[in-house]
Amino acid sequence: MTNAQAREALTVTELPSAIESEKVTTRVGPVLAVLVISAFIMMLNETALSVALPPIMADLQVTATAGQWLTTGFMLTMAVIIPTTGFLIQRFTTRALFTAAILLFVVGTAVAVVAPTFAVLLAARVVQAAGTAIILPLLMTTTLTSVPVEKRGMMMGLNSVVISMAPAIGPTVSGIVVDGMGWRWMFGLMLPIGLLALVLGLVLIRTTNETIRARMDALSVVLAALGFGGLVYALASLGAVLGGNLAPLAAAAVGVVGLVLFVVRQVRLQRTGNALLDLRPFTVHNFRVSIVVVVIAMATMLGTVVVLPIYLQTGLDVGIMTTGLLLLPGGLIQGILSPFVGRVYDAVGPRPVVVPGAILLAAGQWWLSTVGPDTSLGLVVAMHLVFCIGMAMIMTPLMTVSLGSLPRNLYPHGSAIMNTLQQLAGAAGTALLVAAMTIGAAAAAAGGVAEPAALVSGTQDVFVLGGILGLVAVGSAPFVRRLRGDVGRSATAEPVVDEAVTAREMVDA
């Protein structure tokens, strides 16, 4: 195939019917609002459990190793299901997938409220995660297919609130609720919101589309489960390796082999249009560059959400509720800034926003590496705010430009890839930063440093590692390209990409 033929084949006017004919038959704004609220509650639920683990373990009489599975199991389920959503979004309507996702979340939440045993609570978390895994790619794809290009940045800003702000404030909300009402209310308060979202979604989301009658490749599902599930489990359990447990290393080996076989099979199947997860988005320059920076941002953010509370509570002797309140300004600033960052992106494109955002992200990590046993709480909040402002300036433009660079028929697969890698990044960031803290604290203790001071020393090592990762983001950010025609287009224009670049890169691949 020549470049000219490829360019014609990839033009966005020639789409699978399930993408081109998918129409939201009521106003787009209320539909996206329902999806945003639903996804926000679900993502809030992902990290809210971190503060609640001690009372849950005491109430249900389980060890810390077992209790950690409430978080690890959630991430594992997400990692296994998200790669299938590229297929699901083409196979089923927006209304059908939304209903399935929110019902799974509501059922899981209701079971968690009354769970009599740890096993039942763990099963409830898995069901919750299944709904969350569907709603996130669905939100991104619906935004891309329903919102005009010149307003896409602002709407992606709202999506960024879900992806970055919700996990950041999860521990804060959890700390307040658990401290005042008990851990079951953490799920109980989410239940009516989930039910309300379900009712609103059924009323507002009306879709008519001719779905693709493609088959789901069972072997691809198995390989995805082994590959992504194995890697997430290995990363989430990395700390056990320090204690001599080799099971995470075995899981990592299974994950790597499974992932390689998964990629090989998808490349083979995508030639006939039957891939479970089409990998051609990786042939697009903007998508590749954006993935690198987004992965680093998510890894450092979720790692910071875990490490900072440990530092505050153990190193500075701060209470649980106070810790949550100290982290709240950073989460709020991300939520407030993200839509405004989206508007700036709509006006000037990605690079003028992403480059300073990456610098602030790295600067926040390096500044946090200077924390000590006598650092004031106000200064810690300021350090965290700098980092969170950088996060807000990165996530919205990069999600918009990465997915907007793709032909519309690859939107579902691009959003599935983006969300899968964010889960891997979160698990990797948490594992690496906690491991760095453990190793640094152990080395300091071996040198005769007392326990609180040793942990502070380990915390400094954590943010040095985060700062190094931030420098990689700073080096990558200038390579993101502005889309041809993504600024100043009319409201009726089709959301086209730079087709010459995309077609050439896909042919070369």
Secondary structure as GFF3:
##gff-version 3
##sequence-region A 1 509
A	DSSP	alpha_helix	3	9	.	.	.	ID=ss1
A	DSSP	alpha_helix	17	20	.	.	.	ID=ss2
A	DSSP	beta_strand	23	24	.	.	.	ID=ss3
A	DSSP	alpha_helix	28	60	.	.	.	ID=ss4
A	DSSP	alpha_helix	64	67	.	.	.	ID=ss5
A	DSSP	alpha_helix	69	81	.	.	.	ID=ss6
A	DSSP	three_ten_helix	82	84	.	.	.	ID=ss7
A	DSSP	alpha_helix	85	91	.	.	.	ID=ss8
A	DSSP	alpha_helix	94	114	.	.	.	ID=ss9
A	DSSP	alpha_helix	118	146	.	.	.	ID=ss10
A	DSSP	alpha_helix	149	160	.	.	.	ID=ss11
A	DSSP	pi_helix	161	165	.	.	.	ID=ss12
A	DSSP	alpha_helix	166	181	.	.	.	ID=ss13
A	DSSP	alpha_helix	184	188	.	.	.	ID=ss14
A	DSSP	alpha_helix	190	204	.	.	.	ID=ss15
A	DSSP	beta_strand	207	208	.	.	.	ID=ss16
A	DSSP	alpha_helix	218	236	.	.	.	ID=ss17
A	DSSP	alpha_helix	238	242	.	.	.	ID=ss18
A	DSSP	alpha_helix	247	269	.	.	.	ID=ss19
A	DSSP	three_ten_helix	280	283	.	.	.	ID=ss20
A	DSSP	alpha_helix	285	310	.	.	.	ID=ss21
A	DSSP	pi_helix	311	315	.	.	.	ID=ss22
A	DSSP	alpha_helix	320	348	.	.	.	ID=ss23
A	DSSP	alpha_helix	351	368	.	.	.	ID=ss24
A	DSSP	alpha_helix	377	404	.	.	.	ID=ss25
A	DSSP	three_ten_helix	408	410	.	.	.	ID=ss26
A	DSSP	alpha_helix	411	446	.	.	.	ID=ss27
A	DSSP	alpha_helix	451	476	.	.	.	ID=ss28
A	DSSP	three_ten_helix	477	479	.	.	.	ID=ss29
A	DSSP	alpha_helix	499	508	.	.	.	ID=ss30
###
